[in-house]
Every structure is written in structure tokens, then in C-alpha cells.
Amino acid sequence: MPIPCQIAGCKSTAPAALEGQKLCVLHYTLSLETSCSEMRRETALGNAPHERQREIMRFITESGEKLARVATSGMPLTDDLKARILSTFLTLMNLRENLDRANMRSSPGRSGAFR
């Protein structure tokens, strides 16, 4: 039995890969975009503790896997939803890249001072 999207007013259903979130594809991607923006701001200065960085890495991995299952499930997707899925993959990749850059800036032994 299809599970309706939990967002008020949305008439779409959640695909099998997103039943746990109770979100349709559109609202899931919007949710990921919002979460990624918040995490990017959080890690921009490179001050996130190591455990938080690990949580963010898990989030990126799990979200990417879930999004891939949605995209390759065989459910019919409009071109707009396909574009949104690809854009969300790019957002996840950019978050990962930003996290890596922040780690490089805050690594011990790396400083802008000349010896």
C-alpha cells in the first residue's frame, strides 16, 4: 500500500526506498538540500569536532545510497525530478568536498606561516 508524503498538502506518495522518511522524491531532495546547507555552514570554518565530521560523512553516504536506490528503482520520474536528483547528488558531493577542504585547513602542522 503506498505511503502518502507527510508534507501537508502534498498528494504524492513515498517510493519504497523512502518509506521510512515518509517523503516523496521532491520533498526528500528538498530536505537533503536544506540539511546539506546547514552542515556546510557548520563545517565551513573547520571547527567541527571529529565525531561530528564522522556523523556528516555517514549522512552523506547514507543519503547518497538512498537517493541512488530511488533513482534506479524503475519508478517513473519526470525530467524535472531527474534533474533535481542529479542536483542533490551534486550537493552531497560538494558537502563532502567542503568537509575535506575544512579538514585540510585545520590539520595539525598546516599553517600559513613560513619557516
Secondary structure, DSSP 8 states (H G I E B T S, - for coil): --EE-SSTT---EE-GGGTTTT--HHHHHHHHHHHHHHHHHHHTTS---HHHHHHHHHHHHHHHHHHHHHHTS-----HHHHHHHHHHHHHHHHHHHHHHHHHHHHSTT--S---
